[in-house]
Amino acid sequence: MPRQANTPHSAGRLIALILVVVAIGLGIFIVWHIDTAPRTDDAYAYADTIGVAPEVSGRIVDLAVADNQSVKKGDVLFRLDARPYQATLDKARATLTALDREIMLTQRSVNAQKLGAAAAGASVERARAAAEQAADTLARMAPLESMEYVAAEQIDQAKTAKRSTEAQLSAALLDAQRATAAVSGVDALVAKRQVAMAEIELAALNLEYTTVRAPFDGVVLNLRTSTGQFAGAGHPVFTLANTSRWYVVANFRETELEHIKPGRKAQVYVLSDSGKRFAGVVDSVGYGVFPDDGGADAAGLPHVPRSINWVRVAQRFPVRIRIEQPDASVFRIGASAVAIMSASDPSR
């Protein structure tokens, strides 16, 4: 009978022991899961953005979009007054036409100069032949003078002819040199033509730049202007968000970064529609933040404030998570989100 009285007590102790073991195991599992699959509520949705700025300056004559409007790649965003750039292009083309005509006329003149130089060269050859003939005649007649086969007058005529032909040869050589020097060519004009063609290409490009198109699918943000506004080259008119790729930037404690590597899977919830779960992949892990507690100035680093300033808390670093199949109706830049790392780590 005493043994039967102790049986319920022993069973209660056994159940209590089992519950303690289960609680310890559950605690260990929770700690392990939190350590290997961290999560954070300090996250927000993000998309790449650009400032839409024209390549050339001008007054906006057609604003084709509105604030928060979705656009497709290649859609016209706005147009600038193209008349000054069209006039510049027309002027460059007219300059090229005039230069082509000048080259044609100059080429004709060059051809005539070349013909004159060739004719002068022929005159040199004729004068040289005449001079040689006169010299030969004098050389043959000179020995005959002593034998009185030729008169002295004939010798004088031969000498005069020789001097005359030599003078004509000298004059012909000088004319040939002048004719050759006069041949200028059109190389300088051809070089100017290359400059004119480059000016036409630049003017055509500037004219094309007066129409600003969307470089990707996106949403127009912060549009605060209208038709008639003067837009300066390089100065943004509004912001365009790239909606083809969405990210969630999640700030994790530095003690959790050991298990967060690029390529790791993650689950993301956006608070605007917390019932939808989105799969993501870690794109990168931040390597620097701006310190709050008196650290050195590190301009350009992301600022992640600590929520408690009277105790020592772990710093948080931004983890960029790329969303694999985002829903455009849910994601908005800056929307609050929750990021949970998957329990399995592919980097292991």
C-alpha positions in Angstrom: 0.0 0.0 0.0 2.8 2.6 0.7 4.2 1.9 -2.7 0.9 2.8 -4.3 0.8 6.1 -2.4 4.2 7.1 -3.7 3.4 6.3 -7.4 1.5 9.6 -8.2 4.3 11.6 -6.5 6.9 9.9 -8.7 4.9 10.4 -11.8 4.6 14.1 -11.0 8.3 14.4 -10.5 8.9 12.7 -13.8 6.5 15.0 -15.7 8.1 18.0 -14.0 11.5 16.8 -15.1 10.4 16.3 -18.6 8.9 19.8 -18.7 12.2 21.2 -17.5 14.1 19.4 -20.1 11.7 20.5 -22.8 11.9 24.1 -21.6 15.7 24.0 -21.6 15.8 22.4 -25.1 13.3 25.0 -26.3 15.3 27.8 -24.9 18.5 26.4 -26.5 16.7 26.1 -29.8 15.3 29.7 -29.6 18.8 31.1 -28.7 20.3 29.1 -31.6 17.6 30.2 -34.0 18.0 33.8 -33.0 21.7 33.5 -33.4 21.7 31.8 -36.8 18.5 33.4 -38.2 18.4 37.0 -36.9 15.6 39.3 -37.6 15.1 43.1 -37.4 12.2 45.5 -37.5 14.6 48.4 -38.2 14.3 48.1 -42.0 12.9 50.1 -44.9 12.2 49.6 -48.6 14.6 51.2 -51.0 15.0 51.6 -54.8 17.8 53.2 -56.8 17.1 56.8 -57.8 18.6 59.3 -60.1 18.2 63.1 -60.6 16.8 63.6 -64.1 18.8 66.5 -65.5 19.1 67.6 -69.2 22.4 67.4 -71.0 21.7 70.9 -72.5 20.1 74.1 -71.1 16.8 75.4 -72.3 13.2 76.3 -71.4 10.8 73.4 -70.9 8.1 73.6 -73.6 6.5 70.2 -72.9 6.3 68.5 -69.5 5.0 65.0 -70.3 4.8 63.5 -66.8 3.2 64.3 -63.4 4.4 63.7 -59.9 4.2 60.0 -58.8 3.5 58.9 -62.4 4.9 55.5 -63.6 6.9 55.6 -66.8 8.4 53.0 -69.1 12.0 53.0 -70.4 12.1 55.3 -73.4 9.1 57.4 -72.5 9.4 61.2 -73.0 9.7 63.0 -69.7 10.0 66.5 -71.0 11.2 68.6 -74.0 13.2 71.7 -74.1 12.9 74.5 -76.7 14.8 73.1 -79.6 14.9 76.1 -81.9 18.4 77.4 -80.8 19.9 74.0 -81.3 18.1 73.5 -84.6 19.5 76.8 -85.8 23.0 75.8 -84.7 22.7 72.5 -86.7 21.4 74.4 -89.8 24.3 76.8 -89.6 26.8 74.0 -89.3 25.4 72.2 -92.3 25.4 75.4 -94.3 29.1 75.9 -93.4 29.9 72.4 -94.7 28.1 73.1 -97.9 30.0 76.4 -98.5 33.2 74.7 -97.6 32.6 71.9 -100.1 32.0 74.4 -102.9 35.2 76.3 -101.9 37.1 73.0 -102.0 35.7 72.3 -105.5 36.8 75.7 -106.8 40.1 75.5 -105.2 40.7 72.1 -106.6 40.1 73.5 -110.1 42.6 76.3 -109.5 45.1 73.7 -108.2 44.6 71.6 -111.3 45.3 74.7 -113.5 48.4 75.5 -111.4 49.6 71.9 -111.9 49.1 72.3 -115.7 51.0 75.6 -115.7 53.8 73.9 -113.8 53.9 71.1 -116.3 54.0 73.6 -119.2 56.8 75.5 -117.5 58.7 72.2 -117.2 58.3 71.6 -120.9 59.6 75.1 -121.6 62.7 74.3 -119.5 63.4 71.2 -121.6 63.0 73.2 -124.8 65.3 76.0 -123.6 67.8 73.4 -122.5 67.8 71.7 -125.9 68.2 75.0 -127.7 71.1 76.0 -125.4 72.8 72.6 -126.0 72.3 73.0 -129.7 73.8 76.5 -129.7 76.8 75.3 -127.7 77.4 72.4 -130.1 77.2 74.7 -133.1 79.7 77.1 -131.6 82.0 74.2 -130.7 82.0 72.9 -134.3 82.5 76.3 -135.9 85.3 77.6 -133.6 88.1 75.3 -135.1 87.1 76.3 -138.6 87.7 80.0 -138.1 91.5 79.6 -138.2 91.3 77.8 -141.5 89.0 80.6 -142.8 86.3 78.1 -143.6 83.8 80.3 -141.7 83.7 84.0 -141.4 84.3 85.8 -138.1 80.7 87.1 -138.4 79.3 83.6 -138.2 81.4 82.9 -135.1 80.0 86.0 -133.5 76.4 84.9 -134.4 77.0 81.5 -132.9 78.3 83.0 -129.7 75.4 85.3 -129.5 73.0 82.4 -130.1 74.7 80.5 -127.3 74.3 83.3 -124.8 70.7 83.9 -125.8 69.7 80.3 -125.4 71.4 80.1 -122.0 69.5 83.2 -120.9 66.3 81.6 -122.1 67.1 78.5 -120.2 67.7 80.5 -117.0 64.3 82.3 -117.5 62.5 79.0 -118.1 64.0 77.5 -115.0 62.8 80.5 -112.9 59.3 80.3 -114.4 59.2 76.5 -113.6 60.2 77.2 -110.0 57.5 79.9 -109.7 54.8 77.6 -111.2 55.8 74.7 -108.9 55.7 77.0 -105.8 52.2 78.2 -106.8 50.7 74.8 -106.5 49.0 75.1 -103.1 46.7 72.1 -102.7 43.4 71.7 -100.7 44.8 70.0 -97.6 44.0 72.9 -95.3 40.4 73.1 -96.6 40.0 69.3 -96.2 41.1 69.7 -92.6 38.5 72.4 -92.1 35.9 70.1 -93.5 36.6 67.5 -90.8 36.1 70.3 -88.2 32.8 71.2 -89.9 31.6 67.6 -89.8 32.4 67.3 -86.1 30.4 70.5 -85.4 27.4 69.0 -87.3 27.6 65.9 -85.2 27.8 67.9 -82.0 24.9 70.1 -83.0 22.8 67.1 -83.9 23.5 65.5 -80.6 22.6 68.6 -78.7 19.4 68.8 -80.6 18.6 65.2 -79.7 19.3 66.1 -76.0 16.4 68.6 -76.0 14.1 65.6 -75.6 14.7 63.9 -72.3 13.5 60.2 -72.0 13.3 57.7 -69.2 16.4 55.6 -69.0 14.5 52.8 -67.2 11.1 51.8 -65.9 10.4 54.0 -62.9 8.2 56.4 -61.0 8.5 60.2 -61.1 9.2 61.7 -57.6 9.4 65.2 -56.2 8.2 67.0 -59.4 8.0 70.7 -58.5 8.1 72.5 -61.8 6.0 73.1 -64.9 6.1 74.1 -68.5 8.0 77.4 -69.0 10.7 76.7 -66.3 14.3 77.1 -67.5 16.3 73.9 -67.0 20.1 74.2 -66.7 22.3 71.5 -68.1 23.3 69.1 -65.3 20.7 70.4 -62.8 18.1 67.9 -61.8 14.5 68.7 -62.6 13.0 65.9 -60.6 13.8 62.4 -59.2 13.2 59.1 -61.0 13.1 55.9 -59.0 14.0 52.6 -60.7 11.1 50.3 -59.9 12.6 47.4 -61.8 14.7 46.5 -58.8 13.7 46.9 -55.1 15.8 46.4 -52.0 15.2 46.4 -48.3 17.9 48.0 -46.2 17.8 46.2 -42.8 19.9 47.4 -39.9 21.3 44.4 -37.9 23.3 44.4 -34.8 27.1 43.9 -35.2 26.9 40.8 -33.1 24.6 39.2 -35.8 26.8 40.0 -38.8 28.8 36.8 -38.4 26.0 34.8 -40.0 25.0 37.3 -42.6 26.8 37.0 -45.9 26.1 38.1 -49.5 23.9 35.5 -51.2 22.1 34.4 -48.0 18.3 34.0 -48.4 16.0 36.2 -46.4 12.3 36.8 -45.9 10.9 40.3 -46.0 7.5 41.8 -44.9 6.4 45.4 -45.8 4.2 46.9 -43.2 1.9 48.5 -45.7 0.7 44.9 -46.5 2.2 42.7 -43.8 0.2 39.7 -45.0 2.5 39.3 -48.0 5.9 37.7 -47.7 8.7 38.4 -50.1 11.8 36.4 -50.8 15.1 38.2 -50.9 18.8 37.7 -51.2 21.5 39.5 -49.3 23.2 41.8 -51.8 25.8 43.4 -49.5 26.7 44.0 -45.9 27.6 47.5 -44.8 31.3 48.1 -43.8 30.9 51.4 -42.1 28.5 53.7 -40.3 28.7 57.2 -38.8 29.5 56.8 -35.1 27.2 58.6 -32.6 29.4 58.5 -29.5 32.1 61.1 -30.3 33.9 59.2 -33.0 35.8 60.8 -35.8 34.0 62.5 -38.6 33.4 60.0 -41.4 31.6 61.9 -44.1 29.6 59.9 -46.6 28.9 57.0 -44.3 25.3 55.9 -43.5 24.0 57.3 -40.2 22.3 54.6 -38.0 21.4 56.2 -34.6 21.4 54.1 -31.5 18.1 53.9 -29.7 19.5 54.0 -26.1 22.2 56.5 -25.1 22.8 55.6 -21.5 23.9 52.0 -21.9 26.4 50.4 -24.2 24.5 48.8 -27.0 25.7 47.0 -30.1 26.1 49.2 -33.2 23.9 48.3 -36.2 25.1 48.0 -39.8 22.9 48.2 -42.9 22.4 45.0 -44.8 21.1 45.4 -48.4 18.6 42.7 -49.4 17.5 42.5 -53.0 13.8 41.5 -53.4 13.4 38.7 -56.0 9.8 39.3 -57.0 8.7 42.7 -55.8 5.1 43.8 -55.9 5.0 47.4 -57.3 1.7 48.0 -55.5 3.3 47.3 -52.1 6.8 48.7 -52.3 7.4 52.4 -51.8 10.7 54.1 -51.0 11.1 54.5 -47.2 8.3 52.1 -46.4 8.8 50.2 -43.0 9.8 46.6 -43.3 10.8 43.5 -41.3 13.7 41.3 -42.4 14.3 37.8 -41.3 17.3 35.8 -42.3 16.7 32.2 -43.3 17.9 29.5 -40.9 20.0 27.8 -43.6 23.3 29.6 -44.5 24.5 28.7 -48.1 27.9 30.1 -47.3 28.6 27.3 -44.9 
